[in-house]
Amino acid sequence: MKMKEITELSTDELLTKRRDLRQERLHLRLQQQSGQLEQPSRLRLLRRDIARIETHLSQREKQTEAK
């Protein structure tokens, strides 16, 4: 997920997306533990996407506090 895509989403959509990505990451980690994970690189991409979303959410929060 690109930063441009993230900036176009509303705060509610970002919160929902973050929840979904965290849930997907949990399922992939469980698959990894059981040895059934087919795409280990997907875990890395999910972690980065979650971090991007959380960064953007915190930036939005700081902007609203500053106003």
C-alpha positions, -999 to 999 in steps of 0.1 A, spaced: 0 0 0 15 33 -11 14 64 10 -7 82 -16 -34 55 -11 -33 59 26 -36 97 25 -68 94 4 -85 72 30 -106 86 58 -96 80 95 -124 54 99 -112 36 68 -77 36 80 -87 22 114 -106 -6 97 -77 -13 73 -52 -14 102 -75 -39 121 -78 -61 90 -41 -61 83 -33 -69 119 -57 -98 118 -42 -111 86 -7 -108 101 -19 -129 130 -32 -156 107 1 -156 87 21 -159 119 1 -189 130 6 -205 96 44 -198 99 45 -215 133 28 -246 119 50 -246 88 23 -239 63 32 -203 53 37 -201 15 48 -164 12 71 -154 41 76 -120 24 40 -112 29 46 -109 67 72 -82 61 49 -63 37 20 -64 62 42 -51 90 54 -22 69 18 -13 57 6 -14 93 35 10 103 26 33 75 -10 35 85 -1 40 122 23 68 112 -3 86 91 -29 82 119 -5 98 145 3 126 121 -34 133 116 -39 133 153 -11 158 159 -25 181 132 -59 181 149 -43 189 183 -24 218 168 -55 234 155 
